Amino acid sequence: MKNTKFIKAYCKNTNQHFGLEIKQFGGVWKVVNFINITEEEASVISSEVKQSSFMTNDNLQPCKKCGKRVVSGCSCPQKSFNCRSKEYNFQCIYCNNLEIDYSASAIGRGYKEGDIVRLSQGQEVKIHFADNRPLSKIIVGVGWDPTVIGHNMDVDSSVVVAGNAGKEIVYFGDLQHPSGCVVHHGDNLTGEDEDGNQSDDENITVYLDKVPQNRDRLIFVLNIYECRSRHQQLGNVKNMYIRLYDPVSRKAIIEYKVNANMKNFTALVIGVAYRRGGEWLFKAIGKGSHAENISQLADEVMSIR
């Protein structure tokens, strides 16, 4: 039926995926069923329906503790749900450890060598080799083209290495993280796409196995240098993208091209690599910002996950 779809959810406590059957009622999607699914089944569900929140329909019982019907919206203590690893019951649907998973359908299936996963805004994918082994090192390439030539526009890429305990910024003024987990190569190193005909503007090497335990996010950003004094904004920049390369084959494996309107924005959060359950994933963000410098931008992005 056209008004019935499936989305997937992920439990941050047990690292378990669940399937949510949703149905449209008067233009609003509500959850009508909650099922246990395998990782393989989760890999082919893309969660194409996006809402700020999902309610459950009347055929499902609300949270027995607080009476709420909002998926992952219950504020009751975790113990109220009698949570058991790798097991589930219908109360799990209200637990605030559950989140809607908008991973791309390629997640978990692995890559054929040379294949590239192209993400849309909000989608994410696991970072791994073709045989599903995790990648401990990746090469990140970012690129853009100014729409007006000769106006001295300087777009810079940076990485905010973030965690609950704080952050560090790797940028043109400080090219390496103290741990060695991120090394910025400025604008001197180029990479090629799968056809060998596209050069990146800037490249960054990331050693995922060196990221400190108190840092779980690598937030990739772009900003215009001296945007205020030069009266410049990202509406004058086109073809912005980020690519992740297999460090062995040097082939692009993940790509996100920004399609959002960046007029009047001076900076961009283009994507984030983050650690979840011992694995690293990359998520396409594509969120504009009015930040005037990298320090201000770094403060803004701390909530990005």
N, C-alpha and C positions, 0 to 999 in steps of 0.2 A: 504493500500500500504506500502511496506517495506521502501520506502524512505520518508514516512511521519510519524511524531511523535508529541506528545504533551509534552511541558514542562510547568512549572508554574513560575510565577513571583510574587513578594510581594512588595506592596507600603509601604515604611516606613512612609509616611505622613498620610495615611488614614487607615493603617492596613488592607488593602484589597488585596485579591489574584486575579490574572488574569491568564488566560490560553493563551499560545502562541502555535499556530500550526506552526511547522517547517517542511521544506522540503529540501531534499538534491539536490544541484545543483553542479555537477562536484566535488563531495566529500566534499562540504562545506554546512553546515546547515544554512538556512536562514529562518527568520520568515515571514510567508505568511498570517497569520491571528492573530487577537488579540481579545479575548473575555472576558467577565465578568464571573466569576465562584463563586460558593458558597464555604464555608469552607469544607463542606462534599465532594464536588467534588475535592477540592484541596488535601484532605487527601488521595486520591488514585492515584495521579499523582506524580511520583518519579523523574522527570527531569533527566533521565538516560544519555542524551546527554550533554557532557560538552565541552565547548569551552571558550577561554579567553574572547571572545565577540561574539555577534550575530548581523549580519546585517539584515535589512529588504529587502524583495524582491521588484522588481519594481512595483508589484501590490499594494503596500502600499505607500501612500504619505509620503515623508520625512518630517522632522520638518519644519513647515511653517516659523519659525523664523530664523533658522540657516542653514537649508537645509541638516542636517546630517541624516544618515540612521542607526546609531548605536543604538541598544537597550540600554536604560538607559545611553546613552553617550552624551546627549545634555547638553551644559553648559549654556543654556539660563535661565534667571530668572524663578522661579517657576510660577510667575504671567502670564508668556507667555502662560501657558497651561490652564488657567482659571480653576484651580483645585477646585473641590467641593467634600467634604467628601462623600464616598460611591457611587460616580458617576464616570463615566469614559468616555473618548472619545479616538480616535486613537492617539491623540497627547500624551497621557499618556505613550505610549510605549517608547518615547524618554526622558522622564523626569528622571533626575538623582536621584530621590527618589525611582525609581523602581530598583529592583535587582532580578536576577534569584534565585529561591528558590530550593535548592537541598535537602530539607527535605526528610527523609525516608517516604515510603508510609504509615507507621503506624501512622504518625502524625495526631492528631485530632480524631483518632478512639478509643482511650483509651486502657487499658490493661486488660486482664482477669487476675485474681489473680494468681500469679505464672508464668505467661508468661514473656518472656524476649525479648526485641527488640534488635536484633543484628545489629550493624551499620557497614557500610564500610566507608573507608576514605572519608571525605567530607560530609557524611550524617549527618542529625540532627533530633531531635525528641523533642516534648514537654515533660516537666517533670511534670507528674501528676498522680493521683490515677486512679483506674479502672473506677470510675464513672465520670471522667473528672475534679474532683476537683484538684486545683493546690496543689502540695506538698510544704509545708513551710520548711521541714527538709528532708535532704537526707544523707545517709551514702555512702561514696565513698571508694571503695577498689581498690587498684592497686597491680599488681603482675608481677613477672619476674623470670627467671631462668638463672643463669650463665651457659655458655657452658663449662667453665673450672673451676673445683673445686679446692679450696686451694690456690687461687691467691689473696686473700684478696680484692676482689672487693666489693665496698660499693656503691650501687645504692640508691639514696634518692629521695623521692617524695616531691613536694612542690606545693603550690598554690600561684599564683600571683593575688591579689585582685586589679583590675585595673579599671580605668575610665579616662575620659579626663583630670581630675584634678590631676591625679597622681596614685600612686600604693603603696601597701604594700606587703611584702613577708611573708607567713606563711611556716616555714620549721623547721628542727630539732633544730635549734638554737633559734627559737621564735615560739612556738607551738600554739599561739592563736592570732587572729586578735584583735586589740583594741576594735572593735565593738562587738566581740563575734560571728561574722557571720561564722568564720571558726576555727575549733579546730582540730589540727593535733595530732594523737595518737601515733606517732612514729611507731616502728615496734612491739609493744607489743599486739595490738588488732588484731584479725583475724575475717574474715567473711566467710561465706560459700555460694557457688552458689546454684542453684536450685536443684542440686543433693546431696548437702551436703558433697561433697568430695574435695573441693578446698579451701585452705586457702589463703587469701590475704597476701602479704608481709607488706603492710602498709594501715592504714585506716584513713579517715578524715571525721569528721562530719561537715556538712554545714547547716546553718540556713538561708535559702533564704530570710526569712522575716526580717532578721537583717542586710542584706547587705545595707550599706549606699546609699543614693540616688545619691551621686556623684561617685559611683562605680557601674559599670554595667556588669563587666566580671570577672569570676573566671577561671583563666587559669591554668590547671593542667599539671605539667611538671615533668620529671625525669632527673636526672643528676648523673654522676659518681663523687664521692668525690675524690679529689686529682688526677684527671684523668691524668694530665700532668706529675706529678712526678712518677706516677705508670705506665705510658705508657699504659693506658687502654681505650677501646672504646666500643660502644654498639654493635659492631659486635660480641662481646663475650657474648652477652645477648640474650636470646630467650624467647618466650612466654610472651611478654609484653602485658598487657591488663589493662583496666579500667572498673569498674562496678559501677553502681548506684543502691542502695538498697532502697526499701520501708522501712522506719523506723518502721512501725507498724508490718508488717509480716516478716521483715528481709529477704524478697525474692529479688533476683536480678531482676531489671526491665529493665535495659539498659546495654548493654555490647559492648565494642569495643576492638577487638584484632588487634594488629599492625602486618601487613603483609609486610610492606615496608622494604627494605634493609637498615639497619642502620650501615653498615660497615664504619668505619672512623669517625662516629659521636660520640660525647661525651655526648650529651644531647638530649632530645626529648620533644616536645610539644605534649602531648597525646590527649588532648581534652579541650574544653572550655564550660562552662555554661554561658549563657548570657541572659540579660533581653531585651525583645522586646515587646512593646505595653502592658506592665503590666504583661507579662507572662515570664517564664523562659524556655529556651531550652538548650539542650546539643548537641554539635557538635563534631564529631570525626575529629581530626586534623592529627595526625601521621606525624609530620614534624620534621626532624632531625636538629641538631644544632651542631656547633663546639665550643660552649661556654665552658669555662674552670671552671666556678663556677656559683652558683645560682644568684649572683648579676648581672653578665654579661648576663646570660640567661634572667633574668627578664627585663632588658633593651631591649633585642631583641624582646620579645613577645608583646610589647605594641601595635603593629599594628594588632595583631590577633583579629579577630572578628568572 
